[in-house]
Amino acid sequence: MTQAPPFRKIFDGVATREQMFELFNRVPDCPCEDRISGKAFENSWFEIESTSYEYMLEMLPPLFMRAGMFAMSELKAGFVGSVFFEIVIGRTRWFTGYCNLGHRHSPDAMRAAIVEHETTGTAGLSRDAKLDLIWARTPADYRGLAGEAAPDSWPPEHRGKRVILVHQPGVGTVQKLLEDLTDDEISARLPIDPMI
């Protein structure tokens, strides 16, 4: 049995309808089989506007509908499909995420993960979770895999690891392993905790 990927927020702030569709159409940096199975999308989520929530509800008949939650009838890949949430976290907010609808508790687990994330902010995140958030927030032009373009430019043990562009004083812009970011570099790249 394969383990589900961790829950991850893939966009800071509230996505407009245009941004929502861009996020729906994004192609993650991962093996093709993960995109085909849906694993590349599973458990990723972001906040949307109330008008986008209503628009998506009226677009197609939902696969299922419960209080404050519905799933699109079209799946993204495998058993993974879009679920939309209306959640009160200090005020009413709207979210969408990809759940593995082959697991009946997946939408409830995502709702719980969203609430937990939005009420704790980044302060309670582990170093690995912070690095995953930085990776998700970094535009594709500013991140990649070590040795992707020039394999000989990285030692064999680092090839294929995640790298991002950083500015180093006196040197300029360089590629740096994501795992080697200092605490200060991590803090500078994290979003400001949301007002709850």
URDALIN-V44121 format. One record per residue. N is the residue number from 1. BURIAL is I if it has 16 or more other ideal C-beta (glycine too) atoms within 10 Angstrom, else O. D_CENTER is the distance of its C-alpha to the mean C-alpha in Angstrom with 1 decimal. Layout:
BEGIN
n=N burial=BURIAL d_center=D_CENTER
n=N burial=BURIAL d_center=D_CENTER
END
This chain:
BEGIN
n=1 burial=O d_center=22.9
n=2 burial=O d_center=19.5
n=3 burial=O d_center=17.1
n=4 burial=O d_center=13.8
n=5 burial=I d_center=10.7
n=6 burial=O d_center=9.5
n=7 burial=I d_center=7.6
n=8 burial=I d_center=4.4
n=9 burial=I d_center=3.9
n=10 burial=I d_center=2.7
n=11 burial=I d_center=6.5
n=12 burial=O d_center=9.5
n=13 burial=O d_center=12.4
n=14 burial=I d_center=13.4
n=15 burial=I d_center=12.7
n=16 burial=O d_center=16.1
n=17 burial=O d_center=17.0
n=18 burial=O d_center=17.0
n=19 burial=I d_center=13.6
n=20 burial=I d_center=12.4
n=21 burial=O d_center=14.3
n=22 burial=O d_center=13.1
n=23 burial=I d_center=9.4
n=24 burial=O d_center=11.1
n=25 burial=O d_center=13.1
n=26 burial=O d_center=10.8
n=27 burial=O d_center=11.8
n=28 burial=O d_center=9.7
n=29 burial=O d_center=12.0
n=30 burial=O d_center=13.3
n=31 burial=O d_center=16.6
n=32 burial=O d_center=17.7
n=33 burial=O d_center=18.4
n=34 burial=I d_center=14.8
n=35 burial=I d_center=14.1
n=36 burial=O d_center=17.4
n=37 burial=I d_center=17.0
n=38 burial=I d_center=13.5
n=39 burial=I d_center=12.2
n=40 burial=I d_center=9.8
n=41 burial=I d_center=8.1
n=42 burial=I d_center=9.2
n=43 burial=I d_center=7.7
n=44 burial=I d_center=4.3
n=45 burial=I d_center=5.6
n=46 burial=I d_center=7.1
n=47 burial=I d_center=10.8
n=48 burial=I d_center=13.4
n=49 burial=I d_center=17.2
n=50 burial=O d_center=19.8
n=51 burial=O d_center=21.4
n=52 burial=I d_center=18.3
n=53 burial=I d_center=18.3
n=54 burial=O d_center=22.1
n=55 burial=O d_center=21.9
n=56 burial=I d_center=19.6
n=57 burial=O d_center=21.9
n=58 burial=O d_center=24.9
n=59 burial=O d_center=23.6
n=60 burial=O d_center=24.3
n=61 burial=O d_center=25.8
n=62 burial=I d_center=23.1
n=63 burial=O d_center=22.9
n=64 burial=O d_center=23.3
n=65 burial=O d_center=23.6
n=66 burial=O d_center=24.0
n=67 burial=O d_center=24.4
n=68 burial=O d_center=21.3
n=69 burial=I d_center=19.3
n=70 burial=I d_center=19.6
n=71 burial=I d_center=18.2
n=72 burial=I d_center=18.7
n=73 burial=O d_center=21.5
n=74 burial=O d_center=20.1
n=75 burial=I d_center=17.7
n=76 burial=I d_center=15.0
n=77 burial=I d_center=16.3
n=78 burial=I d_center=18.3
n=79 burial=O d_center=18.1
n=80 burial=I d_center=14.5
n=81 burial=I d_center=14.5
n=82 burial=I d_center=13.2
n=83 burial=I d_center=14.2
n=84 burial=I d_center=14.9
n=85 burial=I d_center=15.8
n=86 burial=I d_center=18.4
n=87 burial=I d_center=18.4
n=88 burial=O d_center=20.9
n=89 burial=O d_center=19.6
n=90 burial=O d_center=22.6
n=91 burial=O d_center=22.6
n=92 burial=O d_center=21.2
n=93 burial=I d_center=17.7
n=94 burial=I d_center=15.7
n=95 burial=I d_center=12.2
n=96 burial=I d_center=10.9
n=97 burial=I d_center=8.7
n=98 burial=I d_center=9.7
n=99 burial=I d_center=12.3
n=100 burial=I d_center=14.9
n=101 burial=I d_center=17.8
n=102 burial=O d_center=20.2
n=103 burial=O d_center=19.7
n=104 burial=O d_center=21.2
n=105 burial=O d_center=19.7
n=106 burial=I d_center=16.0
n=107 burial=I d_center=15.6
n=108 burial=O d_center=17.5
n=109 burial=O d_center=15.4
n=110 burial=I d_center=12.2
n=111 burial=I d_center=14.4
n=112 burial=O d_center=15.6
n=113 burial=I d_center=12.3
n=114 burial=I d_center=11.5
n=115 burial=I d_center=15.1
n=116 burial=O d_center=15.1
n=117 burial=I d_center=12.2
n=118 burial=I d_center=13.8
n=119 burial=O d_center=17.2
n=120 burial=O d_center=16.9
n=121 burial=O d_center=14.8
n=122 burial=I d_center=14.2
n=123 burial=O d_center=17.8
n=124 burial=O d_center=17.4
n=125 burial=I d_center=14.6
n=126 burial=O d_center=16.0
n=127 burial=O d_center=16.2
n=128 burial=O d_center=14.0
n=129 burial=O d_center=11.2
n=130 burial=I d_center=12.0
n=131 burial=I d_center=12.0
n=132 burial=I d_center=8.6
n=133 burial=I d_center=7.4
n=134 burial=I d_center=10.1
n=135 burial=I d_center=9.2
n=136 burial=I d_center=5.8
n=137 burial=I d_center=8.2
n=138 burial=I d_center=11.1
n=139 burial=O d_center=12.4
n=140 burial=O d_center=13.3
n=141 burial=O d_center=16.9
n=142 burial=O d_center=16.6
n=143 burial=I d_center=15.1
n=144 burial=I d_center=16.3
n=145 burial=O d_center=18.0
n=146 burial=I d_center=21.3
n=147 burial=I d_center=24.2
n=148 burial=O d_center=22.5
n=149 burial=O d_center=25.0
n=150 burial=O d_center=27.8
n=151 burial=O d_center=27.8
n=152 burial=O d_center=30.9
n=153 burial=O d_center=29.3
n=154 burial=I d_center=27.5
n=155 burial=O d_center=29.2
n=156 burial=O d_center=28.6
n=157 burial=O d_center=26.8
n=158 burial=O d_center=24.0
n=159 burial=O d_center=23.6
n=160 burial=O d_center=20.3
n=161 burial=O d_center=18.5
n=162 burial=I d_center=15.6
n=163 burial=I d_center=17.3
n=164 burial=I d_center=16.8
n=165 burial=O d_center=19.5
n=166 burial=I d_center=21.2
n=167 burial=O d_center=24.5
n=168 burial=O d_center=27.3
n=169 burial=O d_center=30.4
n=170 burial=O d_center=33.4
n=171 burial=O d_center=31.4
n=172 burial=O d_center=28.9
n=173 burial=O d_center=25.5
n=174 burial=O d_center=24.8
n=175 burial=I d_center=22.2
n=176 burial=I d_center=21.3
n=177 burial=O d_center=19.7
n=178 burial=I d_center=16.4
n=179 burial=O d_center=18.1
n=180 burial=O d_center=21.1
n=181 burial=I d_center=19.8
n=182 burial=O d_center=22.2
n=183 burial=O d_center=21.5
n=184 burial=O d_center=22.5
n=185 burial=O d_center=20.2
n=186 burial=I d_center=17.2
n=187 burial=O d_center=18.4
n=188 burial=O d_center=18.9
n=189 burial=I d_center=15.4
n=190 burial=I d_center=13.8
n=191 burial=O d_center=13.5
n=192 burial=O d_center=16.6
n=193 burial=O d_center=16.4
n=194 burial=I d_center=16.5
n=195 burial=O d_center=20.0
n=196 burial=O d_center=20.3
END
